[in-house]
């Protein structure tokens, strides 16, 4: 449980840093990295909520 929470927070910070680099430099690769990280953050968050749901059932 703690691992999922930490992973989501780290991915959120990494995406924010990538967006800041994109805003500062204007290079499109940083925006692409940020959206890729956001995708994986969403997957990690969904897994976190799935674990919560399964714990509630069992």
C-alpha positions as CSV (number, residue, x, y, z in Angstrom):
1,X,0.0,0.0,0.0
2,X,2.8,2.4,0.9
3,X,4.7,1.5,-2.2
4,X,1.7,2.5,-4.5
5,X,1.3,5.8,-2.6
6,X,5.0,6.6,-2.9
7,X,5.1,5.7,-6.5
8,X,2.1,7.9,-7.3
9,X,3.7,10.8,-5.5
10,X,7.1,10.4,-7.1
11,X,5.5,10.2,-10.6
12,X,3.5,13.3,-9.9
13,X,6.6,15.2,-8.9
14,X,8.5,13.9,-11.9
15,X,5.7,15.0,-14.2
16,X,5.6,18.5,-12.6
17,X,9.4,18.8,-13.1
18,X,9.0,17.8,-16.8
19,X,6.3,20.3,-17.4
20,X,8.5,23.0,-15.7
21,X,11.3,22.1,-18.0
22,X,8.9,22.3,-21.0
23,X,7.7,25.7,-19.8
24,X,11.3,26.9,-19.3
25,X,12.9,25.5,-22.5
26,X,10.0,25.1,-24.9
27,X,11.3,21.7,-26.0
28,X,8.5,19.3,-26.9
29,X,10.3,16.3,-25.6
30,X,9.8,17.4,-22.0
31,X,6.0,17.6,-22.6
32,X,6.0,14.2,-24.2
33,X,7.9,12.8,-21.1
34,X,5.5,14.5,-18.8
35,X,2.4,13.0,-20.5
36,X,4.1,9.6,-20.5
37,X,4.8,9.9,-16.8
38,X,1.2,11.0,-16.2
39,X,0.0,7.9,-18.0
40,X,2.0,5.7,-15.7
41,X,0.9,7.7,-12.7
42,X,-2.7,7.1,-13.6
43,X,-2.1,3.4,-14.0
44,X,-0.4,3.3,-10.6
45,X,-3.3,5.2,-9.0
46,X,-5.8,2.8,-10.5
47,X,-3.8,-0.1,-9.1
48,X,-3.8,1.6,-5.7
49,X,-7.6,2.0,-5.7
50,X,-8.0,-1.6,-7.0
51,X,-6.0,-2.8,-4.0
52,X,-8.2,-0.7,-1.7
53,X,-11.3,-2.1,-3.3
54,X,-10.1,-5.7,-3.0
55,X,-9.2,-5.2,0.6
56,X,-12.7,-3.9,1.3
57,X,-14.3,-7.0,-0.4
58,X,-12.1,-9.5,1.4
